[in-house]
């Protein structure tokens, strides 16, 4: 019985060990498993990257392989990075460039500590504009050499990195004709929201006027106002949301957190809106001069209700409502998957 248990235990452990992916144990800062470099090229890269590490403690590592096997390049790069613990433990300042020859894929895997500098966008542009054109010409050394030069420059020279980021922003800038299309599209929603808001607000204003002249009961009028305020809010959403998106497209500075953090302003806005409507209703009664001020608690004038609200579709009380290297080793760093990949 004991032998059987031991046999199954070791069998299970061997299966788990076989299933676990084994990644290369890196012993040099440049590991050329795919043998794409000449001895001179390998020496040149190794010297450059070792010097960079000694000057900055940043580890910029290159690994070339023949093929990935069953894993994606993202999984393989992340597993290799974390197994070898690239970068320093407290700094997480490692970068791995993984090159897979047969898969025609490359990835820049960035440690946590360097992600603010070599962002996904920066890594992606280095791959797209520096590496891939060289790789298509089968100049693998040229692509990797230039890419490491760029990464080193960006980590040593913040101004160069700022210029590179500015070029990325210019590259991603939306063309004018797309801005026109988006503006027209969002303007349709603004116009629709404006129409809904206008119809709902005129009904809301009339409810106050009707209550002040006694033709709309106070209690049913309050219930009607609740539905009318919902319509007004719906119209405002269709006006303000497209305006918010337009402000983003045109680069206007709008601090949403400032407005969403403290909502006390919202109560003042609602109170001011209702007070303004009350004053407007009183002014409307005064200007017409045909009716006197009086209140009815419950009873409403049926002919007034039918003529004023039913035909316009506004909700009324009681009515139905509408729908709505050899010495090389990692220093203990880790990667959370930041970086970029590319293929050619």
C-alpha positions, 0 to 999 in steps of 0.5 A, a space after each residue: 500500500 505504501 509503495 503504491 502511494 509513493 509510486 502515484 506521488 512520484 508519478 504525479 510530481 513527474 507529470 506536474 514537472 513535465 507540464 510546467 514550462 521550462 524557460 532558458 536559464 540565462 548565463 549571459 546578458 546576450 544569449 544567442 540560442 538561435 545563432 543569428 549573430 557573428 562572434 564579432 556582433 555577439 561581442 559588440 552587443 555583450 560589451 555594450 549591454 554590460 557597460 550599460 548595466 555597470 553604469 546604471 544597474 539597469 539590465 538590458 538583456 537579449 535572448 534569441 531562440 529558434 521557436 516559441 513552441 506552444 506558448 505565445 511570445 508574451 507568455 514566453 518573455 514574461 516567464 523567462 523574465 521572472 524565472 531569471 529575475 532580471 533587474 535589481 530586486 528593489 528597482 525592478 529595472 530589467 528589460 528583456 528583448 526576446 527574438 524568435 526566428 522561426 515565428 518571426 516575432 519579437 518582444 520587449 518585456 519591461 520590468 515594473 521599475 522601467 515601465 514609466 520610461 519605456 512604456 508600451 507605446 514606446 516599446 511598440 514604436 521601437 519594434 515597429 519603426 526600428 526593428 521590423 524594417 531591419 528584420 524584413 531585410 534579415 538584418 537581425 543584428 542591425 535591428 536589435 543593435 539599433 533598438 538597444 541604442 534607443 532604449 539606452 538613450 531614452 533611459 539616460 536622456 529624458 529629453 530624447 525620451 520626451 521628443 520620442 513621446 511627442 512623435 508618438 502623440 503626433 503619429 496618433 493624432 486624429 486627422 482633421 476629416 475624422 474630427 469633422 465626422 465625429 463632431 457632426 456625429 456627436 452634434 446629432 446627439 446634442 441636437 436630439 438632447 436639446 430637443 428633449 430638454 426643451 420639450 420637457 422643460 416647457 412642460 415643467 414650466 407649465 406645471 408650475 404655472 398651472 399650479 399657481 393659477 389653480 388649474 393643476 392640483 398641487 399634489 398631482 402636479 408634484 408627481 408629474 414634475 418627478 417624471 418631467 425632471 427625469 426627462 430633463 435629466 435624460 436630455 441633459 445627458 444627451 447634451 453634456 456627454 457628447 460635449 465632454 467627448 468633444 472637449 477630449 477630442 479637441 484637447 480642452 482641459 476638463 477636470 472630471 474628478 474635481 466635479 465628481 469628487 464633491 457633489 455639493 454643487 449639484 444640490 445648488 444647481 438643482 435648487 437654482 434651476 427650480 427657483 429660476 423656473 418658479 420665477 419664470 412661471 410667475 413672470 409668465 403669469 404676470 405678463 399675460 395678466 389674464 389669471 389670478 394666483 390661487 392654489 388647488 391641493 388636489 383638484 385639476 381642471 380637466 379641460 386644461 389638463 387635456 389641452 395642455 398636457 395630454 396632446 404633448 405626451 407629458 405625464 399627468 397624474 393618473 395617466 399612463 406614462 411613456 417608455 424610456 556574461 558568465 558572471 551575469 545573473 538577474 538581481 531579483 526583479 520582476 515583470 508584470 507583463 508591460 512591453 510590446 510585441 511585433 511580427 514581420 
